[in-house]
Amino acid sequence: AEEAATTTREAEEAEEPVAPGGTEETPAVEDTAANDAEASPATAEASEDPSGAEGAAAVQDDEATDEVDELLAVGENLAGMTLADVEGEADVDENPQSAPVKTPDVFDRMGYGSSEDGDGGERTAADVESDDDDDRDLVAPLVAAIRRADSGEEPLSPSSIGAKAWALSYEISGFVGTLDAPPGVDATIDELPVFIRNAVDALPTLARALALAPEPVNTQRKILIPAAGAHRVAIVEIIASLLEIGIAGVDAAVAATEVVPGELALVPAVAAMLFTHVQGSPLLCVATRVVCTALQSPTEALWEPLLAGGWASAAAAAGVTPAVEPADDGNLQTRVARAAGAAVELKPGCRECNVGFVLITATTMRDLEGDEDPPHLALREALENDAGWQTFAAEGGALERLDSERSGGLCGPKPSRGMSLMDMAGGGGGVGMTSQELLQVLQSLSAQR
């Protein structure tokens, strides 16, 4: 029996086929429990519990399927996403925090409008139509806004009224910039563009805006100071641009305009702000342009009220300025000499911000004192008969001392001279820097800081 079994096994081995290419098959490994345990302990344990092995295999298959499904879903979502979707999801915050409260900057507090929201004279599409539209009316919306605020129909919005007023002043100053020479004494208002004629007609309403004063503000040193307001700066800019046209009819219309009928004329109201709003450079710049241009005008009615007293208290009563002391309720030459005389006793850097603009006004008056033309004879006589002015403007007086400090040389190489304070106020010839441009420069510097 053993021999037969051996013979049969040898015959079966001889009949087994050989792998192609002469490659021999790998000898089979005997399937024993010990070998299974060495190869895979988990498999050995599973072999002891057939039901557990089948469950584990099913769980692994389900987890693999879930992972594949998740990857496919993510791939589909990414394929269908746009850049905006990605940015939108990136901006989502599971724990959003409340936005910080914006602290009002100096321009908010002084009534000029924010340095970030563009209210400081920036012309937007909502405020001004396209410049290509010659039929737009820039005067009517401004007049309506001033009347609503003046009547109490709606609260005062300095930035809103200021934006409309600056849009008009922008057009007027643009027209002035196109003039190669003054129109001349024979020119009339009828020769001016329609929007300028409309502005001249609306002067009584525009003047009322000067009486719409914002609330006073506290400085960082806790000092209460009067606020200028973007609307009043822009209105004064319009007046300055109208006077710079140089037409007698326009000058006469400005001279006849009153903030308070029978009590306060327009030019004295502007001059009063030059001495009370000592920390508002945009207002001081344009107010100086108005006063100096008015003084140089041949229309005597434009500057004659400045040579009399009483307009400082009238401006305070109308709400244009805060209250003034009785000693400050004098004529223009007295107030100029008083302000500059007090400043000369202080060191540079310790003086009020309006001193430089008062000095520009004083220099203009001194130059006109020597003018022998008939239109300025009354001004010359008034200055010559004023003892306080003569002391102030005399040789070695406060005016000469301040002027030497302003125009004197410095130690070392002389630096290149840029735009001076007089250039900004229009005293160096030409319009100079407008209050809108100055305000935008200051706001941009404040925003960068």
Disulfide bonds with the S-S distance in Angstrom:
none
